[in-house]
Amino acid sequence: MIDTETERTSVLTFILLIDLSFNLSSIHYPQLCCLHWLCVPQRISFHLAIMVYQCVCGLGPAYLANALQPVARNLGRQRLQSSSTSALDFPTTRLSTVSDRAFPVAAARTWNSLPAEVTSSNSLQTFITKLKSYLFLASFP
């Protein structure tokens, strides 16, 4: 089975007529922009945000959904303005190298960084469309 990295390399070599004997991450932004591909950090945020959306809507795995807590459920934060939004609460961490990469922390930070028009989507397909547009515009201003 061919992995996605090999497929992308083949597509870029064919479409852009460039030599990709080096790593795919070294491709320049204009080449990614013309293919409407997200950069690696935005691709990670894209997939993480989709998992969070599925968990918030009850479509994701229960063990991931249980790790996410809306701000409105936190008794000390119910009167804050953020409790009326879809913001997620995340635990404070001491180790930025390990703890910040845990799913509840990374997912909540990614979700909270998205604008309300993206997080308030009615369907998964609408969410994916708005999310990709938002991340693409953030990647290539």
N, C-alpha and C positions, 0 to 999 in steps of 0.2 A: 504494500500500500504506500502511496506517495504522500508525504507529509505536506502540510500547507506551506511551509517555508520553501520547499522545492517547487511547488506550484506557483507561488508568487514570484520566485526567481525566474521561472520559465515565462510567465506572463510579462514581466518587466523586460526581459531580454527580447521577447518578440515584439511587444508594442513600442517600447522606447528605443530599441536597438542599442542597448548599452551592455557592456560586459559586466556581468555580476559574478565574477569568480571570487569576489570578496563578500563580506557579511551584508545581509539585507538591511541591517540597521544603519549602514553608512550611506544609504540612498539619500539624495538631497530632497529638501521639502518641495520644490516645484514639481518633481516627478511624482511624489505622493499626492500632491494637490490635484494634478491633472487626472489622476485615477480615482480621486475621491476616497483615498485610504487615509485612515487616522494614523498618527504617529504612535509609537509603542506605549508611552504613558497614557495617552487618551484611549487607546484600545483596551488597556487594563481597566481604566475607569468605566469605559463603555460596558464591558462584560460584568463588572462588579455592580454597576447601577442596574443592569437588567436583573441580576440575581436579587438585589434588594427590592426592586419593584415586584417581582414575583412573590417574594416573601411577604411584603406588605399587603398584597392583594390576595394572599392565601393560596397562591399557585406554586410556591416553592416548598422545599423540604421543611418539615416541622422543626428539625434540630437547628436549622439556620434561622427560621422565623422566630423561634423562642429566644434566640440570642439578640434580637433587635427589639428595643423598647422605645416607643414613641415618647416624646417629652411630656405629653399630656398625662401619661400614666405615672410619672414621677410626682409624688405628693408635694415635694418642695418647689416644684416648678409649674404647678397647674395654673397659677395666676399670671405667669409670664406671657408676653405676646407670642412667643414661639410655640406655646402650647396649642394655639389655634391653627398652626400650620402642620405640615406633615413631617416636621423635623424629628430626627431620631436622637435619643440620648445615648451617650457612650461613656464608658468608665474612664476615669483618669488613669494615665499610665506613667510609669517611672522610666522605663527603658524604651527609648525611641527606636532602637534597633530591632527589638523583638515584639514588644507589646503593641506598638503602633501598627504592626502588620497583621494582627489578629483580626479575624473577620468582623466581629462586632464594632471594633474601632475604625478600621479602614472603610467598612461599608457605611457606617453612620457619617463619617467625614465626607465621603464621596457623595452620599445622598443629600446631606445638608448644603453642599456647595452648589447643587443644581438649582436653577431658578424655579419659581412656583409654576410657571406655565409648562415646564417639563414634568415635574413630579405630580401634577394634578391631571395627568392624561387619563382618559376613560378606558382605553384598551392597551394591551401590550404592544400592538403594532403601531399605534399612535405614539406611545411612549418611545419606542425604538426610533421612529422617524424624527421626533423632536429632539431626542437625546443625541443622535448622530449629527443632526444639523447644528445643535449647540456646540458640541465638541469639535466639529469640523471648523466652525467659525472661530472658536477659541484657539485652534491649532494654526490656522492660516488666516490671520486678520487681513 
